[in-house]
Amino acid sequence: MDHELDPDAPARDRILDAAEGLFAEHGFDATPTSRIAERAGVPKGLVHYYFRRKPDLLEALVERLPHPVRGADVAVAGDVLAGLRALVTALDRALDASSVLSHLLWREADTHPVVRDALLRRSGELEDAVHEVLHTGGGAPDRIRGAARLLAAAIGHRYALDRHGDDARTDMEAELSFVAAGL
């Protein structure tokens, strides 16, 4: 699968685009920087100018993940279920825009601490977003935090399964309704 790169894009962006595509196709360890340079249409030395070490490319790719959705931006006053639905829809859009990148980074998380740490931060941000939506419905803070943890885990599990199959993404209506009703 050869990715078309924008020849007018800055060299750094072309290098990152090439690295993303090649890492997704062949894996981080099996992709030499010379191949990244070739696909990006730049001299190999330019890759090392922007990214001193190959793992620096992974770190830069982590920064390309879409910024997390804030629960406060999608919460619906007085309707926790509608807020949760809006949150999942916004998350779906954000993750669909970077499905190759998300898959690549999850695959590399086991061997590259910078990726693992970034994904753990993202997981915490997801829990915070769910908490913000749930908080609009009122209730005991410890119950809200526990429900946010459970629902964030369910959402994360859903995305983990998506990375491993071609089936349509599972509907979360049952889980969202359960949590909303339980609060």
PEFEN-V460537 format. One record per residue. N is the residue number from 1. RES is the residue in three letters. PHI is phi in radians with two decimals (999 if undefined). PSI is psi as a letter, one per 40 degrees, with the letter a starting at -180 (999 if undefined). NEAR is the number of other ideal C-beta (glycine too) atoms within 8 Angstrom. Layout:
N_RES_PHI_PSI_NEAR / N_RES_PHI_PSI_NEAR
//
This chain:
1_MET_999_h_4 / 2_ASP_-1.67_h_5 / 3_HIS_-1.51_h_9 / 4_GLU_-1.40_h_4 / 5_LEU_-1.83_i_11 / 6_ASP_-1.29_h_8 / 7_PRO_-1.16_e_6 / 8_ASP_-1.61_e_3 / 9_ALA_-1.21_i_9 / 10_PRO_-1.00_i_5 / 11_ALA_-0.98_d_10 / 12_ARG_-1.04_d_7 / 13_ASP_-1.16_d_9 / 14_ARG_-1.12_d_15 / 15_ILE_-1.10_d_17 / 16_LEU_-1.14_d_12 / 17_ASP_-1.08_d_13 / 18_ALA_-1.13_d_14 / 19_ALA_-1.08_d_13 / 20_GLU_-1.01_d_14 / 21_GLY_-1.12_d_13 / 22_LEU_-1.22_d_12 / 23_PHE_-1.10_d_15 / 24_ALA_-1.15_d_9 / 25_GLU_-1.31_d_6 / 26_HIS_-2.07_e_6 / 27_GLY_1.62_i_8 / 28_PHE_-1.10_d_10 / 29_ASP_-1.15_d_5 / 30_ALA_-1.58_e_5 / 31_THR_-1.91_h_12 / 32_PRO_-1.34_i_5 / 33_THR_-1.13_d_10 / 34_SER_-1.10_d_7 / 35_ARG_-1.23_d_9 / 36_ILE_-1.10_d_15 / 37_ALA_-1.06_d_14 / 38_GLU_-1.06_d_7 / 39_ARG_-1.17_d_12 / 40_ALA_-1.35_e_14 / 41_GLY_1.27_f_7 / 42_VAL_-2.29_i_10 / 43_PRO_-1.17_i_6 / 44_LYS_-1.00_d_9 / 45_GLY_-1.06_d_6 / 46_LEU_-1.24_d_11 / 47_VAL_-1.04_d_14 / 48_HIS_-1.30_d_9 / 49_TYR_-1.15_d_5 / 50_TYR_-1.41_d_8 / 51_PHE_-2.32_g_10 / 52_ARG_-0.93_d_4 / 53_ARG_-2.13_i_5 / 54_LYS_-1.01_d_8 / 55_PRO_-1.06_d_8 / 56_ASP_-1.11_d_9 / 57_LEU_-1.13_d_13 / 58_LEU_-1.09_d_15 / 59_GLU_-1.06_d_11 / 60_ALA_-1.16_d_10 / 61_LEU_-1.18_d_15 / 62_VAL_-1.01_d_12 / 63_GLU_-1.17_e_6 / 64_ARG_-1.43_e_9 / 65_LEU_-1.01_i_12 / 66_PRO_-1.07_i_7 / 67_HIS_-1.14_i_4 / 68_PRO_-1.09_i_9 / 69_VAL_-1.34_h_10 / 70_ARG_-1.52_h_8 / 71_GLY_-1.04_d_16 / 72_ALA_-1.10_d_6 / 73_ASP_-1.35_d_7 / 74_VAL_-2.06_e_12 / 75_ALA_-1.05_i_13 / 76_VAL_-2.02_h_10 / 77_ALA_-0.96_h_5 / 78_GLY_1.41_e_5 / 79_ASP_-2.45_g_7 / 80_VAL_-1.04_d_13 / 81_LEU_-1.07_d_9 / 82_ALA_-1.11_d_8 / 83_GLY_-1.13_d_14 / 84_LEU_-1.14_d_15 / 85_ARG_-1.07_d_10 / 86_ALA_-1.12_d_12 / 87_LEU_-1.12_d_15 / 88_VAL_-1.11_d_11 / 89_THR_-1.10_d_8 / 90_ALA_-1.14_d_11 / 91_LEU_-1.12_d_11 / 92_ASP_-1.01_d_9 / 93_ARG_-1.07_d_8 / 94_ALA_-1.11_d_12 / 95_LEU_-1.31_d_12 / 96_ASP_-1.13_d_7 / 97_ALA_-1.22_e_7 / 98_SER_-2.37_f_11 / 99_SER_-1.10_d_10 / 100_VAL_-1.14_d_9 / 101_LEU_-1.11_d_12 / 102_SER_-1.04_d_12 / 103_HIS_-1.06_d_10 / 104_LEU_-1.02_d_12 / 105_LEU_-1.19_d_15 / 106_TRP_-1.08_d_10 / 107_ARG_-1.15_d_8 / 108_GLU_-1.54_e_13 / 109_ALA_-1.10_d_10 / 110_ASP_-1.24_d_6 / 111_THR_-1.98_e_6 / 112_HIS_-2.25_h_11 / 113_PRO_-0.98_d_5 / 114_VAL_-1.10_d_10 / 115_VAL_-1.25_d_13 / 116_ARG_-1.01_d_10 / 117_ASP_-1.10_d_8 / 118_ALA_-1.15_d_12 / 119_LEU_-1.22_d_12 / 120_LEU_-1.14_d_8 / 121_ARG_-1.07_d_8 / 122_ARG_-1.09_d_10 / 123_SER_-1.11_d_10 / 124_GLY_-1.11_d_8 / 125_GLU_-1.17_d_9 / 126_LEU_-1.11_d_13 / 127_GLU_-1.04_d_11 / 128_ASP_-1.10_d_10 / 129_ALA_-1.12_d_14 / 130_VAL_-1.09_d_16 / 131_HIS_-1.02_d_12 / 132_GLU_-1.05_d_12 / 133_VAL_-1.18_d_15 / 134_LEU_-1.13_d_17 / 135_HIS_-1.08_d_10 / 136_THR_-1.16_e_12 / 137_GLY_-1.57_e_9 / 138_GLY_1.31_a_4 / 139_GLY_2.07_i_8 / 140_ALA_-1.19_h_5 / 141_PRO_-0.97_d_6 / 142_ASP_-1.21_d_6 / 143_ARG_-1.20_d_9 / 144_ILE_-1.14_d_13 / 145_ARG_-1.13_d_9 / 146_GLY_-1.11_d_8 / 147_ALA_-1.13_d_13 / 148_ALA_-1.10_d_13 / 149_ARG_-1.08_d_9 / 150_LEU_-1.11_d_9 / 151_LEU_-1.20_d_14 / 152_ALA_-1.08_d_13 / 153_ALA_-1.12_d_8 / 154_ALA_-1.14_d_10 / 155_ILE_-1.14_d_13 / 156_GLY_-1.06_d_10 / 157_HIS_-1.10_d_8 / 158_ARG_-1.04_d_11 / 159_TYR_-1.22_d_10 / 160_ALA_-1.09_d_9 / 161_LEU_-1.17_d_9 / 162_ASP_-1.02_d_10 / 163_ARG_-1.19_e_10 / 164_HIS_-1.88_e_5 / 165_GLY_-2.62_i_6 / 166_ASP_-1.78_e_2 / 167_ASP_-1.22_i_4 / 168_ALA_-1.10_i_3 / 169_ARG_-1.08_h_7 / 170_THR_-1.21_i_6 / 171_ASP_-1.32_i_5 / 172_MET_-1.89_e_10 / 173_GLU_-0.99_d_7 / 174_ALA_-1.08_d_7 / 175_GLU_-1.18_d_9 / 176_LEU_-1.11_d_13 / 177_SER_-1.12_d_9 / 178_PHE_-1.05_d_8 / 179_VAL_-1.16_d_14 / 180_ALA_-1.07_d_11 / 181_ALA_-1.22_d_6 / 182_GLY_-1.23_e_6 / 183_LEU_-1.58_999_11
//
